[in-house]
């Protein structure tokens, strides 16, 4: 499994996008494999 990020419906779309961009810019390839993370990060 490559990794899954679940976003709550209560999260503003802009916040979800910012969090996903932050994760992709600050992560190394394969870092999230086999994990499920929930957004928002804050």
mmCIF entry with sequence, helices, sheets and N, C-alpha, C, O atoms, coordinates in Angstrom:
data_MODEL
# 
_entry.id   MODEL 
# 
_entity.id                         1 
_entity.type                       polymer 
_entity.pdbx_number_of_molecules   1 
# 
_entity_poly.entity_id                      1 
_entity_poly.type                           'polypeptide(L)' 
_entity_poly.nstd_linkage                   no 
_entity_poly.nstd_monomer                   no 
_entity_poly.pdbx_seq_one_letter_code       
;(UNK)(UNK)(UNK)(UNK)(UNK)(UNK)(UNK)(UNK)(UNK)(UNK)(UNK)(UNK)(UNK)(UNK)(UNK)(UNK)
(UNK)(UNK)(UNK)(UNK)(UNK)(UNK)(UNK)(UNK)(UNK)(UNK)(UNK)(UNK)(UNK)(UNK)(UNK)(UNK)
(UNK)(UNK)(UNK)(UNK)(UNK)(UNK)(UNK)(UNK)(UNK)(UNK)
;
_entity_poly.pdbx_seq_one_letter_code_can   XXXXXXXXXXXXXXXXXXXXXXXXXXXXXXXXXXXXXXXXXX 
_entity_poly.pdbx_strand_id                 A 
# 
loop_
_entity_poly_seq.entity_id 
_entity_poly_seq.num 
_entity_poly_seq.mon_id 
_entity_poly_seq.hetero 
1 1  UNK n 
1 2  UNK n 
1 3  UNK n 
1 4  UNK n 
1 5  UNK n 
1 6  UNK n 
1 7  UNK n 
1 8  UNK n 
1 9  UNK n 
1 10 UNK n 
1 11 UNK n 
1 12 UNK n 
1 13 UNK n 
1 14 UNK n 
1 15 UNK n 
1 16 UNK n 
1 17 UNK n 
1 18 UNK n 
1 19 UNK n 
1 20 UNK n 
1 21 UNK n 
1 22 UNK n 
1 23 UNK n 
1 24 UNK n 
1 25 UNK n 
1 26 UNK n 
1 27 UNK n 
1 28 UNK n 
1 29 UNK n 
1 30 UNK n 
1 31 UNK n 
1 32 UNK n 
1 33 UNK n 
1 34 UNK n 
1 35 UNK n 
1 36 UNK n 
1 37 UNK n 
1 38 UNK n 
1 39 UNK n 
1 40 UNK n 
1 41 UNK n 
1 42 UNK n 
# 
_struct_asym.id          A 
_struct_asym.entity_id   1 
# 
_struct_conf.conf_type_id            HELX_P 
_struct_conf.id                      HELX_P1 
_struct_conf.pdbx_PDB_helix_id       AA1 
_struct_conf.beg_label_comp_id       UNK 
_struct_conf.beg_label_asym_id       A 
_struct_conf.beg_label_seq_id        13 
_struct_conf.pdbx_beg_PDB_ins_code   ? 
_struct_conf.end_label_comp_id       UNK 
_struct_conf.end_label_asym_id       A 
_struct_conf.end_label_seq_id        26 
_struct_conf.pdbx_end_PDB_ins_code   ? 
_struct_conf.beg_auth_comp_id        UNK 
_struct_conf.beg_auth_asym_id        A 
_struct_conf.beg_auth_seq_id         13 
_struct_conf.end_auth_comp_id        UNK 
_struct_conf.end_auth_asym_id        A 
_struct_conf.end_auth_seq_id         26 
_struct_conf.pdbx_PDB_helix_class    1 
_struct_conf.details                 ? 
_struct_conf.pdbx_PDB_helix_length   14 
# 
_struct_conf_type.id          HELX_P 
_struct_conf_type.criteria    ? 
_struct_conf_type.reference   ? 
# 
_struct_sheet.id               AA1 
_struct_sheet.type             ? 
_struct_sheet.number_strands   2 
_struct_sheet.details          ? 
# 
_struct_sheet_order.sheet_id     AA1 
_struct_sheet_order.range_id_1   1 
_struct_sheet_order.range_id_2   2 
_struct_sheet_order.offset       ? 
_struct_sheet_order.sense        parallel 
# 
loop_
_struct_sheet_range.sheet_id 
_struct_sheet_range.id 
_struct_sheet_range.beg_label_comp_id 
_struct_sheet_range.beg_label_asym_id 
_struct_sheet_range.beg_label_seq_id 
_struct_sheet_range.pdbx_beg_PDB_ins_code 
_struct_sheet_range.end_label_comp_id 
_struct_sheet_range.end_label_asym_id 
_struct_sheet_range.end_label_seq_id 
_struct_sheet_range.pdbx_end_PDB_ins_code 
_struct_sheet_range.beg_auth_comp_id 
_struct_sheet_range.beg_auth_asym_id 
_struct_sheet_range.beg_auth_seq_id 
_struct_sheet_range.end_auth_comp_id 
_struct_sheet_range.end_auth_asym_id 
_struct_sheet_range.end_auth_seq_id 
AA1 1 UNK A 4  ? UNK A 7  ? UNK A 4  UNK A 7  
AA1 2 UNK A 36 ? UNK A 39 ? UNK A 36 UNK A 39 
# 
loop_
_atom_site.group_PDB 
_atom_site.id 
_atom_site.type_symbol 
_atom_site.label_atom_id 
_atom_site.label_alt_id 
_atom_site.label_comp_id 
_atom_site.label_asym_id 
_atom_site.label_entity_id 
_atom_site.label_seq_id 
_atom_site.pdbx_PDB_ins_code 
_atom_site.Cartn_x 
_atom_site.Cartn_y 
_atom_site.Cartn_z 
_atom_site.occupancy 
_atom_site.B_iso_or_equiv 
_atom_site.pdbx_formal_charge 
_atom_site.auth_seq_id 
_atom_site.auth_comp_id 
_atom_site.auth_asym_id 
_atom_site.auth_atom_id 
_atom_site.pdbx_PDB_model_num 
ATOM 1   N N  . UNK A 1 1  ? 0.858   -1.176 0.000  1.00 0.00 ? 1  UNK A N  1 
ATOM 2   C CA . UNK A 1 1  ? 0.000   0.000  0.000  1.00 0.00 ? 1  UNK A CA 1 
ATOM 3   C C  . UNK A 1 1  ? 0.901   1.236  0.000  1.00 0.00 ? 1  UNK A C  1 
ATOM 4   O O  . UNK A 1 1  ? 1.813   1.325  0.822  1.00 0.00 ? 1  UNK A O  1 
ATOM 5   N N  . UNK A 1 2  ? 0.667   2.180  -0.896 1.00 0.00 ? 2  UNK A N  1 
ATOM 6   C CA . UNK A 1 2  ? 1.522   3.362  -0.989 1.00 0.00 ? 2  UNK A CA 1 
ATOM 7   C C  . UNK A 1 2  ? 1.333   4.359  0.149  1.00 0.00 ? 2  UNK A C  1 
ATOM 8   O O  . UNK A 1 2  ? 2.198   5.214  0.344  1.00 0.00 ? 2  UNK A O  1 
ATOM 9   N N  . UNK A 1 3  ? 0.262   4.289  0.894  1.00 0.00 ? 3  UNK A N  1 
ATOM 10  C CA . UNK A 1 3  ? -0.029  5.264  1.945  1.00 0.00 ? 3  UNK A CA 1 
ATOM 11  C C  . UNK A 1 3  ? -1.310  5.997  1.626  1.00 0.00 ? 3  UNK A C  1 
ATOM 12  O O  . UNK A 1 3  ? -1.618  6.251  0.461  1.00 0.00 ? 3  UNK A O  1 
ATOM 13  N N  . UNK A 1 4  ? -2.061  6.339  2.665  1.00 0.00 ? 4  UNK A N  1 
ATOM 14  C CA . UNK A 1 4  ? -3.353  6.991  2.482  1.00 0.00 ? 4  UNK A CA 1 
ATOM 15  C C  . UNK A 1 4  ? -3.449  8.179  3.423  1.00 0.00 ? 4  UNK A C  1 
ATOM 16  O O  . UNK A 1 4  ? -3.070  8.091  4.591  1.00 0.00 ? 4  UNK A O  1 
ATOM 17  N N  . UNK A 1 5  ? -3.955  9.287  2.909  1.00 0.00 ? 5  UNK A N  1 
ATOM 18  C CA . UNK A 1 5  ? -4.255  10.455 3.725  1.00 0.00 ? 5  UNK A CA 1 
ATOM 19  C C  . UNK A 1 5  ? -5.758  10.658 3.684  1.00 0.00 ? 5  UNK A C  1 
ATOM 20  O O  . UNK A 1 5  ? -6.337  10.884 2.621  1.00 0.00 ? 5  UNK A O  1 
ATOM 21  N N  . UNK A 1 6  ? -6.379  10.578 4.840  1.00 0.00 ? 6  UNK A N  1 
ATOM 22  C CA . UNK A 1 6  ? -7.826  10.747 4.937  1.00 0.00 ? 6  UNK A CA 1 
ATOM 23  C C  . UNK A 1 6  ? -8.119  12.159 5.430  1.00 0.00 ? 6  UNK A C  1 
ATOM 24  O O  . UNK A 1 6  ? -7.545  12.621 6.417  1.00 0.00 ? 6  UNK A O  1 
ATOM 25  N N  . UNK A 1 7  ? -9.016  12.829 4.731  1.00 0.00 ? 7  UNK A N  1 
ATOM 26  C CA . UNK A 1 7  ? -9.354  14.215 5.066  1.00 0.00 ? 7  UNK A CA 1 
ATOM 27  C C  . UNK A 1 7  ? -10.799 14.272 5.549  1.00 0.00 ? 7  UNK A C  1 
ATOM 28  O O  . UNK A 1 7  ? -11.712 13.793 4.876  1.00 0.00 ? 7  UNK A O  1 
ATOM 29  N N  . UNK A 1 8  ? -10.990 14.858 6.709  1.00 0.00 ? 8  UNK A N  1 
ATOM 30  C CA . UNK A 1 8  ? -12.329 15.024 7.265  1.00 0.00 ? 8  UNK A CA 1 
ATOM 31  C C  . UNK A 1 8  ? -13.150 15.952 6.374  1.00 0.00 ? 8  UNK A C  1 
ATOM 32  O O  . UNK A 1 8  ? -12.612 16.887 5.781  1.00 0.00 ? 8  UNK A O  1 
ATOM 33  N N  . UNK A 1 9  ? -14.432 15.696 6.284  1.00 0.00 ? 9  UNK A N  1 
ATOM 34  C CA . UNK A 1 9  ? -15.317 16.569 5.507  1.00 0.00 ? 9  UNK A CA 1 
ATOM 35  C C  . UNK A 1 9  ? -15.433 17.952 6.121  1.00 0.00 ? 9  UNK A C  1 
ATOM 36  O O  . UNK A 1 9  ? -15.824 18.903 5.444  1.00 0.00 ? 9  UNK A O  1 
ATOM 37  N N  . UNK A 1 10 ? -15.097 18.070 7.398  1.00 0.00 ? 10 UNK A N  1 
ATOM 38  C CA . UNK A 1 10 ? -15.188 19.351 8.089  1.00 0.00 ? 10 UNK A CA 1 
ATOM 39  C C  . UNK A 1 10 ? -14.000 20.271 7.779  1.00 0.00 ? 10 UNK A C  1 
ATOM 40  O O  . UNK A 1 10 ? -14.022 21.451 8.129  1.00 0.00 ? 10 UNK A O  1 
ATOM 41  N N  . UNK A 1 11 ? -12.974 19.736 7.127  1.00 0.00 ? 11 UNK A N  1 
ATOM 42  C CA . UNK A 1 11 ? -11.777 20.519 6.826  1.00 0.00 ? 11 UNK A CA 1 
ATOM 43  C C  . UNK A 1 11 ? -12.020 21.389 5.600  1.00 0.00 ? 11 UNK A C  1 
ATOM 44  O O  . UNK A 1 11 ? -12.567 20.933 4.596  1.00 0.00 ? 11 UNK A O  1 
ATOM 45  N N  . UNK A 1 12 ? -11.608 22.642 5.697  1.00 0.00 ? 12 UNK A N  1 
ATOM 46  C CA . UNK A 1 12 ? -11.685 23.558 4.552  1.00 0.00 ? 12 UNK A CA 1 
ATOM 47  C C  . UNK A 1 12 ? -10.755 23.027 3.464  1.00 0.00 ? 12 UNK A C  1 
ATOM 48  O O  . UNK A 1 12 ? -9.636  22.608 3.757  1.00 0.00 ? 12 UNK A O  1 
ATOM 49  N N  . UNK A 1 13 ? -11.206 23.041 2.224  1.00 0.00 ? 13 UNK A N  1 
ATOM 50  C CA . UNK A 1 13 ? -10.434 22.483 1.110  1.00 0.00 ? 13 UNK A CA 1 
ATOM 51  C C  . UNK A 1 13 ? -9.038  23.103 1.051  1.00 0.00 ? 13 UNK A C  1 
ATOM 52  O O  . UNK A 1 13 ? -8.055  22.392 0.843  1.00 0.00 ? 13 UNK A O  1 
ATOM 53  N N  . UNK A 1 14 ? -8.946  24.399 1.229  1.00 0.00 ? 14 UNK A N  1 
ATOM 54  C CA . UNK A 1 14 ? -7.642  25.073 1.173  1.00 0.00 ? 14 UNK A CA 1 
ATOM 55  C C  . UNK A 1 14 ? -6.679  24.503 2.214  1.00 0.00 ? 14 UNK A C  1 
ATOM 56  O O  . UNK A 1 14 ? -5.502  24.299 1.918  1.00 0.00 ? 14 UNK A O  1 
ATOM 57  N N  . UNK A 1 15 ? -7.162  24.247 3.422  1.00 0.00 ? 15 UNK A N  1 
ATOM 58  C CA . UNK A 1 15 ? -6.331  23.693 4.487  1.00 0.00 ? 15 UNK A CA 1 
ATOM 59  C C  . UNK A 1 15 ? -5.855  22.295 4.113  1.00 0.00 ? 15 UNK A C  1 
ATOM 60  O O  . UNK A 1 15 ? -4.687  21.961 4.313  1.00 0.00 ? 15 UNK A O  1 
ATOM 61  N N  . UNK A 1 16 ? -6.743  21.485 3.576  1.00 0.00 ? 16 UNK A N  1 
ATOM 62  C CA . UNK A 1 16 ? -6.372  20.127 3.170  1.00 0.00 ? 16 UNK A CA 1 
ATOM 63  C C  . UNK A 1 16 ? -5.298  20.160 2.088  1.00 0.00 ? 16 UNK A C  1 
ATOM 64  O O  . UNK A 1 16 ? -4.331  19.401 2.150  1.00 0.00 ? 16 UNK A O  1 
ATOM 65  N N  . UNK A 1 17 ? -5.461  21.025 1.110  1.00 0.00 ? 17 UNK A N  1 
ATOM 66  C CA . UNK A 1 17 ? -4.479  21.139 0.030  1.00 0.00 ? 17 UNK A CA 1 
ATOM 67  C C  . UNK A 1 17 ? -3.134  21.598 0.578  1.00 0.00 ? 17 UNK A C  1 
ATOM 68  O O  . UNK A 1 17 ? -2.095  21.053 0.206  1.00 0.00 ? 17 UNK A O  1 
ATOM 69  N N  . UNK A 1 18 ? -3.146  22.589 1.455  1.00 0.00 ? 18 UNK A N  1 
ATOM 70  C CA . UNK A 1 18 ? -1.890  23.083 2.038  1.00 0.00 ? 18 UNK A CA 1 
ATOM 71  C C  . UNK A 1 18 ? -1.173  21.974 2.802  1.00 0.00 ? 18 UNK A C  1 
ATOM 72  O O  . UNK A 1 18 ? 0.048   21.844 2.703  1.00 0.00 ? 18 UNK A O  1 
ATOM 73  N N  . UNK A 1 19 ? -1.916  21.179 3.557  1.00 0.00 ? 19 UNK A N  1 
ATOM 74  C CA . UNK A 1 19 ? -1.314  20.083 4.313  1.00 0.00 ? 19 UNK A CA 1 
ATOM 75  C C  . UNK A 1 19 ? -0.726  19.024 3.386  1.00 0.00 ? 19 UNK A C  1 
ATOM 76  O O  . UNK A 1 19 ? 0.371   18.522 3.632  1.00 0.00 ? 19 UNK A O  1 
ATOM 77  N N  . UNK A 1 20 ? -1.444  18.686 2.332  1.00 0.00 ? 20 UNK A N  1 
ATOM 78  C CA . UNK A 1 20 ? -0.952  17.680 1.385  1.00 0.00 ? 20 UNK A CA 1 
ATOM 79  C C  . UNK A 1 20 ? 0.294   18.172 0.674  1.00 0.00 ? 20 UNK A C  1 
ATOM 80  O O  . UNK A 1 20 ? 1.241   17.406 0.494  1.00 0.00 ? 20 UNK A O  1 
ATOM 81  N N  . UNK A 1 21 ? 0.313   19.419 0.269  1.00 0.00 ? 21 UNK A N  1 
ATOM 82  C CA . UNK A 1 21 ? 1.499   19.989 -0.379 1.00 0.00 ? 21 UNK A CA 1 
ATOM 83  C C  . UNK A 1 21 ? 2.680   19.971 0.581  1.00 0.00 ? 21 UNK A C  1 
ATOM 84  O O  . UNK A 1 21 ? 3.789   19.604 0.193  1.00 0.00 ? 21 UNK A O  1 
ATOM 85  N N  . UNK A 1 22 ? 2.453   20.365 1.827  1.00 0.00 ? 22 UNK A N  1 
ATOM 86  C CA . UNK A 1 22 ? 3.512   20.349 2.830  1.00 0.00 ? 22 UNK A CA 1 
ATOM 87  C C  . UNK A 1 22 ? 4.071   18.928 3.002  1.00 0.00 ? 22 UNK A C  1 
ATOM 88  O O  . UNK A 1 22 ? 5.286   18.740 3.056  1.00 0.00 ? 22 UNK A O  1 
ATOM 89  N N  . UNK A 1 23 ? 3.203   17.957 3.084  1.00 0.00 ? 23 UNK A N  1 
ATOM 90  C CA . UNK A 1 23 ? 3.644   16.574 3.238  1.00 0.00 ? 23 UNK A CA 1 
ATOM 91  C C  . UNK A 1 23 ? 4.478   16.096 2.052  1.00 0.00 ? 23 UNK A C  1 
ATOM 92  O O  . UNK A 1 23 ? 5.498   15.432 2.237  1.00 0.00 ? 23 UNK A O  1 
ATOM 93  N N  . UNK A 1 24 ? 4.054   16.425 0.850  1.00 0.00 ? 24 UNK A N  1 
ATOM 94  C CA . UNK A 1 24 ? 4.788   15.965 -0.327 1.00 0.00 ? 24 UNK A CA 1 
ATOM 95  C C  . UNK A 1 24 ? 6.138   16.672 -0.469 1.00 0.00 ? 24 UNK A C  1 
ATOM 96  O O  . UNK A 1 24 ? 7.106   16.066 -0.928 1.00 0.00 ? 24 UNK A O  1 
ATOM 97  N N  . UNK A 1 25 ? 6.209   17.932 -0.085 1.00 0.00 ? 25 UNK A N  1 
ATOM 98  C CA . UNK A 1 25 ? 7.465   18.673 -0.194 1.00 0.00 ? 25 UNK A CA 1 
ATOM 99  C C  . UNK A 1 25 ? 8.480   18.268 0.873  1.00 0.00 ? 25 UNK A C  1 
ATOM 100 O O  . UNK A 1 25 ? 9.686   18.358 0.643  1.00 0.00 ? 25 UNK A O  1 
ATOM 101 N N  . UNK A 1 26 ? 8.007   17.825 2.033  1.00 0.00 ? 26 UNK A N  1 
ATOM 102 C CA . UNK A 1 26 ? 8.897   17.532 3.159  1.00 0.00 ? 26 UNK A CA 1 
ATOM 103 C C  . UNK A 1 26 ? 9.123   16.042 3.392  1.00 0.00 ? 26 UNK A C  1 
ATOM 104 O O  . UNK A 1 26 ? 9.760   15.665 4.375  1.00 0.00 ? 26 UNK A O  1 
ATOM 105 N N  . UNK A 1 27 ? 8.621   15.202 2.519  1.00 0.00 ? 27 UNK A N  1 
ATOM 106 C CA . UNK A 1 27 ? 8.736   13.758 2.696  1.00 0.00 ? 27 UNK A CA 1 
ATOM 107 C C  . UNK A 1 27 ? 9.680   13.167 1.659  1.00 0.00 ? 27 UNK A C  1 
ATOM 108 O O  . UNK A 1 27 ? 9.860   13.705 0.566  1.00 0.00 ? 27 UNK A O  1 
ATOM 109 N N  . UNK A 1 28 ? 10.266  12.059 2.034  1.00 0.00 ? 28 UNK A N  1 
ATOM 110 C CA . UNK A 1 28 ? 11.096  11.335 1.072  1.00 0.00 ? 28 UNK A CA 1 
ATOM 111 C C  . UNK A 1 28 ? 10.236  10.250 0.406  1.00 0.00 ? 28 UNK A C  1 
ATOM 112 O O  . UNK A 1 28 ? 9.227   9.821  0.965  1.00 0.00 ? 28 UNK A O  1 
ATOM 113 N N  . UNK A 1 29 ? 10.644  9.813  -0.787 1.00 0.00 ? 29 UNK A N  1 
ATOM 114 C CA . UNK A 1 29 ? 9.869   8.769  -1.473 1.00 0.00 ? 29 UNK A CA 1 
ATOM 115 C C  . UNK A 1 29 ? 9.728   7.521  -0.596 1.00 0.00 ? 29 UNK A C  1 
ATOM 116 O O  . UNK A 1 29 ? 10.701  7.047  -0.011 1.00 0.00 ? 29 UNK A O  1 
ATOM 117 N N  . UNK A 1 30 ? 8.532   7.014  -0.519 1.00 0.00 ? 30 UNK A N  1 
ATOM 118 C CA . UNK A 1 30 ? 8.272   5.797  0.234  1.00 0.00 ? 30 UNK A CA 1 
ATOM 119 C C  . UNK A 1 30 ? 8.085   5.982  1.726  1.00 0.00 ? 30 UNK A C  1 
ATOM 120 O O  . UNK A 1 30 ? 7.843   5.008  2.440  1.00 0.00 ? 30 UNK A O  1 
ATOM 121 N N  . UNK A 1 31 ? 8.190   7.201  2.212  1.00 0.00 ? 31 UNK A N  1 
ATOM 122 C CA . UNK A 1 31 ? 8.096   7.450  3.650  1.00 0.00 ? 31 UNK A CA 1 
ATOM 123 C C  . UNK A 1 31 ? 6.734   7.078  4.231  1.00 0.00 ? 31 UNK A C  1 
ATOM 124 O O  . UNK A 1 31 ? 6.648   6.679  5.392  1.00 0.00 ? 31 UNK A O  1 
ATOM 125 N N  . UNK A 1 32 ? 5.688   7.200  3.449  1.00 0.00 ? 32 UNK A N  1 
ATOM 126 C CA . UNK A 1 32 ? 4.335   6.972  3.958  1.00 0.00 ? 32 UNK A CA 1 
ATOM 127 C C  . UNK A 1 32 ? 3.784   5.598  3.597  1.00 0.00 ? 32 UNK A C  1 
ATOM 128 O O  . UNK A 1 32 ? 2.605   5.331  3.830  1.00 0.00 ? 32 UNK A O  1 
ATOM 129 N N  . UNK A 1 33 ? 4.608   4.723  3.035  1.00 0.00 ? 33 UNK A N  1 
ATOM 130 C CA . UNK A 1 33 ? 4.133   3.392  2.639  1.00 0.00 ? 33 UNK A CA 1 
ATOM 131 C C  . UNK A 1 33 ? 3.548   2.642  3.822  1.00 0.00 ? 33 UNK A C  1 
ATOM 132 O O  . UNK A 1 33 ? 4.128   2.612  4.907  1.00 0.00 ? 33 UNK A O  1 
ATOM 133 N N  . UNK A 1 34 ? 2.387   2.036  3.593  1.00 0.00 ? 34 UNK A N  1 
ATOM 134 C CA . UNK A 1 34 ? 1.747   1.207  4.594  1.00 0.00 ? 34 UNK A CA 1 
ATOM 135 C C  . UNK A 1 34 ? 1.116   1.964  5.751  1.00 0.00 ? 34 UNK A C  1 
ATOM 136 O O  . UNK A 1 34 ? 0.767   1.358  6.764  1.00 0.00 ? 34 UNK A O  1 
ATOM 137 N N  . UNK A 1 35 ? 0.964   3.272  5.622  1.00 0.00 ? 35 UNK A N  1 
ATOM 138 C CA . UNK A 1 35 ? 0.410   4.088  6.704  1.00 0.00 ? 35 UNK A CA 1 
ATOM 139 C C  . UNK A 1 35 ? -0.888  4.767  6.297  1.00 0.00 ? 35 UNK A C  1 
ATOM 140 O O  . UNK A 1 35 ? -1.121  5.046  5.121  1.00 0.00 ? 35 UNK A O  1 
ATOM 141 N N  . UNK A 1 36 ? -1.721  5.025  7.283  1.00 0.00 ? 36 UNK A N  1 
ATOM 142 C CA . UNK A 1 36 ? -2.917  5.830  7.094  1.00 0.00 ? 36 UNK A CA 1 
ATOM 143 C C  . UNK A 1 36 ? -2.795  7.008  8.051  1.00 0.00 ? 36 UNK A C  1 
ATOM 144 O O  . UNK A 1 36 ? -2.616  6.824  9.255  1.00 0.00 ? 36 UNK A O  1 
ATOM 145 N N  . UNK A 1 37 ? -2.893  8.226  7.506  1.00 0.00 ? 37 UNK A N  1 
ATOM 146 C CA . UNK A 1 37 ? -2.797  9.447  8.320  1.00 0.00 ? 37 UNK A CA 1 
ATOM 147 C C  . UNK A 1 37 ? -4.045  10.270 8.106  1.00 0.00 ? 37 UNK A C  1 
ATOM 148 O O  . UNK A 1 37 ? -4.645  10.243 7.031  1.00 0.00 ? 37 UNK A O  1 
ATOM 149 N N  . UNK A 1 38 ? -4.429  10.992 9.120  1.00 0.00 ? 38 UNK A N  1 
ATOM 150 C CA . UNK A 1 38 ? -5.645  11.786 9.074  1.00 0.00 ? 38 UNK A CA 1 
ATOM 151 C C  . UNK A 1 38 ? -5.300  13.270 9.061  1.00 0.00 ? 38 UNK A C  1 
ATOM 152 O O  . UNK A 1 38 ? -4.431  13.728 9.802  1.00 0.00 ? 38 UNK A O  1 
ATOM 153 N N  . UNK A 1 39 ? -5.989  14.000 8.216  1.00 0.00 ? 39 UNK A N  1 
ATOM 154 C CA . UNK A 1 39 ? -5.781  15.451 8.115  1.00 0.00 ? 39 UNK A CA 1 
ATOM 155 C C  . UNK A 1 39 ? -6.992  16.156 8.681  1.00 0.00 ? 39 UNK A C  1 
ATOM 156 O O  . UNK A 1 39 ? -8.092  15.613 8.576  1.00 0.00 ? 39 UNK A O  1 
ATOM 157 N N  . UNK A 1 40 ? -6.865  17.319 9.269  1.00 0.00 ? 40 UNK A N  1 
ATOM 158 C CA . UNK A 1 40 ? -5.737  18.238 9.187  1.00 0.00 ? 40 UNK A CA 1 
ATOM 159 C C  . UNK A 1 40 ? -4.632  17.870 10.171 1.00 0.00 ? 40 UNK A C  1 
ATOM 160 O O  . UNK A 1 40 ? -4.860  17.177 11.162 1.00 0.00 ? 40 UNK A O  1 
ATOM 161 N N  . UNK A 1 41 ? -3.437  18.350 9.872  1.00 0.00 ? 41 UNK A N  1 
ATOM 162 C CA . UNK A 1 41 ? -2.280  18.102 10.723 1.00 0.00 ? 41 UNK A CA 1 
ATOM 163 C C  . UNK A 1 41 ? -2.324  18.945 11.989 1.00 0.00 ? 41 UNK A C  1 
ATOM 164 O O  . UNK A 1 41 ? -1.739  18.566 13.004 1.00 0.00 ? 41 UNK A O  1 
ATOM 165 N N  . UNK A 1 42 ? -3.011  20.084 11.944 1.00 0.00 ? 42 UNK A N  1 
ATOM 166 C CA . UNK A 1 42 ? -3.031  21.008 13.075 1.00 0.00 ? 42 UNK A CA 1 
ATOM 167 C C  . UNK A 1 42 ? -3.999  20.551 14.127 1.00 0.00 ? 42 UNK A C  1 
ATOM 168 O O  . UNK A 1 42 ? -4.148  21.209 15.156 1.00 0.00 ? 42 UNK A O  1 
# 
